[in-house]
Structure formats: C-alpha cells, structure tokens
Amino acid sequence: MNPIELRASLGLAGLYALRMLGMFLILPVFAVYAAHLPGGDNHALVGWAFGAFSLVQALLQLPFGMWSDHIGRKRVIYFGLVLFALGSLICAAADSIGWLIVGRAVQGAGAISAAITALLADLTREENRTKAMAMIGGSIAVTFAVSLVIAPKLAEWIGLPGIFLLTGLLAVAAVIGVWRVIPDPVVSRFHSDAETDTRRLPMVLRHKQLQRLNYGVFALHAAQMAMFTVMPLLLRQIGGLEVAHHWWVYLPVVLFGFVLMVPAVIVGEKRHLLKQVFLAAIGLMLVAQLGMTLWLPSLASIVVWLAVYFTAFNVLEATQPSLISKIAPAEAKGTAMGVYGTCQAVGMGAGSVAAGWLYQHFQSPAPVFALCAVLIGIWLAVAWGMQPPLPVKTRMFHIGDQWAGDAAALSVKLAAIDGVKEAVVLIDERVALLKVLQAGWDEAAAQQLIAETH
C-alpha cells in the first residue's frame, strides 16, 4: 500500500470501529439499565429499544450507499455521523423507555456502512482493496471483544446515559477525523466489488447458495441479540454478579472462543474443508442454544455455554464473508455483501424484539433460547445442502484508462487461463475481476493480457 492507501485504510477502519463501538458497548448492559427507566419493566419495550437501531439501519444502509454515489461519500458519512450523535444524545437524555426507542431509531438512521466501504474503494487500488477491507473486518472484531469486557465497568462508572453520551462524543470526533484524516478521492466511481448494484439484485436474491448464507447471517445475529437481551439479567439472577463484574465472565469466554477459532478457520481455508468447518460450527452453536434452553442452574453452567457459544460464533463470523466472496458471481460481490449486511441488520433487530416479547410474556429465558435453537436448527438443515465452495480467491486488475478494446473478448481470454474459474471485464469501472484458484494459477499470463490494455 502507498501512504495514501494506508492512511485511508487505517482511518476508515478506525471510523468503522468508532461507529460499531456505539452499538457494541451497550450489548452487555442495556437490558439491566433500561429496566430503571419508566416503562423499562416491560421487557417487550426494552426489546424494541434494543432492536430499533438495527431495524432502521437495515432499511437505510443500502439507500445511503447509493445516495453516496450521487452526492459524495463524505457528505453522506458526515450526515450519518451527525444523526448517530443526535440519537446518542436523545438516548442519554431519555426519561422513559419510549424516548429511548426514539433515540435508538435516530442512531440507526446514521447508516453509513455502505458509504464507508464505497469511500474505501475509491481510495485504494484494486490489488490492495482486499487488504483494506480486511482491516475494517479486523477493527469490528476487536471492537466487539473489547466492548464486552469494558462496557460493564463503564456502566458502573457513568451509567447507560453516560455510555450514550460517550458514543455521541466519539461520533463528533469521527466527523473531525473524516474531515482531517481521510483523504478526498481524486475520482469517485461505482465499484462492483464493494457496492450494491440494483441491476444485479434479482440475480443475487435468486442465487440458491447465497440464500443459504443470507438466512444464516439473519439467524446468527438474531440469536446473538436475543441472547444479549436476557443474558445480563441472568448473570445477576442466576450468577449473582452485579453488572460491573460481568466482564469476569465475558473476558475468558471471548478469549477462549478466539483461541479455538483461529485453527478452525486455518484448517477450513488451507485444507479446503470450509463447508465441514462451517457445518460443525453451526452444530456447536445449536448445542449452545439447546444447553441454554434446558440447563442453566448456575453461574458455572452459564460460563460453559457461553464458551461454546463464542467458539461457534467466532468461527461463523470469520467464515461467512469468505463463503460469500467465493460463491457470489464476480461482478456481483458488492451486491451480495450488501444484501448479506441487510439480512444481518434485520436479524439483529428481529432477535431483540422477539426476545423482549417472549421474556415479557413467559417471564423466563428458556423460550428465548428455544427460539434461538429453532433458528439455528433450521440454519443447520438449510446449510447442509450447500455446495462445497471452490478454493478460490478474487483478484482485481486495472484496465488501461484509454483502452477501447472488446471487453467480452478479453473476458473470454482471461477465463481460459489455467486456474481462472471466472473472469469478467467491467469496462465502465476499468477493472477485470477474476476468481482464481488459491494456488497454481497462471498469474503471469493474466498480467500479460492486462498489460496489453495499458
């Protein structure tokens, strides 16, 4: 990466992390502290307050990404961050659960994920874009883990209103960071590998293998948010832990899950056993949900099931984007990721709302975890018939800006190269997208053909 690409990648990864911090920090403490507000004794309303953020985000993240194509990436990002900051202030000042729902919805309206990804694509060359995207993915994973550990202590020090105020201040800091740190793109254009193309939506939505993954990310994150809707309450009721000490549980189980995740993902990728690892992780997640449904007599049992849960969750979070990249048509990768992200947000919102309703009506966590087990069980059945993905990776090459040759003919020539499984030349974007074998493909032949366009 050149200095501008590195600056843009690190800056946008940090921006994404700050944005996600506002959502993750409240996960382990929201249910407990929201109960102290007028109306907070209604767990159904708490579920709506928890899930409003994700439901609104699901509606707006793709439109905001498309909007950034027309008015500029940074303008949309500024607008989204201001909305997020405003929503955080409303949440901090909320004196009832109703106002908390309003504030969370306004927070979710700052749906800038797609605009950030598009800006990153504008600021990085094709050969470095995968590394840049990986930086964002890594920042999200680290933010999630850190939030689970520090949020309980933060809540003790400053309370839930203080956490919301802090996230609002971080959003303001992010506005300054976008202005002062993130470079302005010289050229801003559409990128099929990073953005949603409405013309390709029907193809992506009809794709049977992608449908399995889209349901999977919905189920995974519905179960995640449902669990966090009730788990803080259980750690107090069953485990006898005050909120400030919940990190005693979260820190070891998150580290345990991460340590086991790394070798599992390496085995799946390097030995071409991704489907087997994927199915095993779904099965392990099902075991965790059934265990939480049927056997939670003590703090020790909570720790055991959370350790199993986070092991499975970490593997699934790491492997699903890889599967999307391998399975999606080369020219529709960005569209596939956009649909995938929307399904994830819908799942998070739906899981929160459903868990709140179930807990309110049954006054027990068992129906919540039973719902999660049903969602994961269906996922295991759906994923079982998934075709094993080819051991491929995506490579992108820039086409000469002045080249006016036959794009279709060049696509055919590139596809005929040894080890190339799919090739498409998008002349409007001046890029060739190739899906190639992870080892043993003739890269020199591809580079020679591409060089002839310059």
ABEGO torsion letter per residue (X at the ends): XBAAAAAAAAAAAAAAAAAAAAAAAAAAAAAAAAAABBGAABAAAAAAAAAAAAAAAAAAAAAAAAAAAAAEAAAAAAAAAAAAAAAAAAAAABABAAAAAAAAAAAAABBAAAAAAAAAAAABBAAAAAAAAAAAAAAAAAAAAAAAAAAAAAAAAAEAAAAAAAAAAAAAAAAAAAAAABBBBABBBBBAAABBBAAAAAAAAABAAAAAAAAAAAAAAAAAAAAAAAAAAAAAAAAGBBAAAAAAAAAAAAAAAAAAAAAAAAAAAAAGAAAAAAAAAAAAAAAAAAAAAABBABAAAAAAAAAAAAAAAAAAAAAAAAAAAAABBAAAAAAAAAAAAAAAAAAAAAAAAAAAAAAAAAGBAAAAAAAAAAAAAAAAAAAAABBBBBBBBBBBBBBBAABABBAAAAAAAAAABBGBABBBBBAAAGBBBBBBBABGBBAAAAAAAAAAAX
